[in-house]
Amino acid sequence: MLEKYISPNLLTKRHRKEKIFKSVCRLSLCAAILFLILFFADLIYKGHTAFKQAYVLTEISYSEEAREIPFLAVSEEMENIVSRGVLRLIPRQMEENPDLIGKQIKEWVLADAEVDQYLKGKPNRLKPRDKKVVDRLKKEGKIKLKFNKGFFIYGDSKLPEMAGIFSAFMGTLYVLLITLSISFPLGVMAAVYLEEFAPDNYFTQLIEVNINNLAAIPSILFGLLGLAIFINFMHIPRSSALVGGMTLALMSLPVIIISTRAALRSIPDSIREAAYGLGASRWQMVWYQVLPAALPGILTGTIISLARAIGETAPLLIIGMIAYIPDPPKSIFQAATVLPAQIYTWASASLRAYEERTAAAILILLAALLLLNGIAIYFRNKYEQKW
């Protein structure tokens, strides 16, 4: 009916603008999807080769000479083919197992990183003479690519073929457990107090403004805060999982407080009034009625804050968690590193073999982030109540 009173030219312009707006939105969505596809395709292309590693079948001589000079444990043509890390372990193996001394055993051992890159058709620094040896061994079936289990069970190494993510994974696990154990109870209790018990005055309003501001500041500032308070003042060991977890707990607290308060606000007042009508105190009303009903929203916010924490690098660099850590930490007080810091270290390495390991570690980190976000969505959809 209104079209009678609207100019046809004006209506045409309005419809044209609407079509243009829809087209721009669709193009933006397509561009975002295309970027994600290219991003994941590039990571998979670069990183999938890291899940295979070159192994070579060679004869290891456990002689007394090899105890002093490990390179004498293999033939001369195999010196540049076998990983130096394998040769360095031979004296230790003979010390741990004296029965090996004097024996010559054929074993499948790690090949050098340059050999691995050559077999994968990637740029390498292998000499022509060594390439001929590798080609001959490949025809004889004495060198092949196998599943790289070492990537999951080894720690960091100066040799790319022996570098893995296990130490960084354990450090990440310790840090996240500490972050959760500190930020979750403190964040929920602070949110409950501010939302259910605190009077509405200038002081509480100032606290609320500061919490909202803390949730938006750059994460590197939390690293500086952790360095000043936990390391310089409290003298917690630098690079330890404890200081990393406490620093990330500071960063996660504002997000948990804000999401918990939003979950508490979503509970209708009729729930509170019904509890009061049955004679419950304010604390009983919060503990037995409001908190259980708000739990899905609280868990969702907590998991999202942990997903953000697991991908942080800047605050952990400030407190020294970029150290070279070949062995996993055995306690929260020992030096540790995390997956984002490990990725940063490998990405800045000069050897090409670290490139595929960097991409593979990013894929694993993204999988962990997607898993955490998936768990958050599951809890939200399964337990969320419509009021």
Buried (B, 14 or more C-beta within 10 A) or exposed (E): EEEEEEEEEEEEEEEEEEEEEEEEEEEEEEEEEEEEEEEEEEBEEBBEBBBBBBBBBBEBBBBEEBBEEBBBBBEEBBBBBBBBBBBEBBBEBBEEEEEBBEEEEEEEBBBBBBBBBBBBEBEBEBEEEBBEBBEEBBEEEBBBBEEBEBBEEBBBBEBBBBBBBBBBBBBBBBBBEBBBEBBBEBBBEBBBBBBBEBEEEEEEEEBBEEBEEBBEEEBBBBBBBBBEBBBEEEEBBBBBBBBBBBBBBBBBBBBBBBBBBBBBEBBEEEBBEEBBEEEBEEEEBBBEBBBEBBBBBBBBBBBBBBBBBBBBBBBBBBBBBBEEBBEBBEEBEBBBBBBBBBBBBBBEBEBBBBBBBBBBBBBBBBEBBEEBBEBBEBBBEEBEEEE
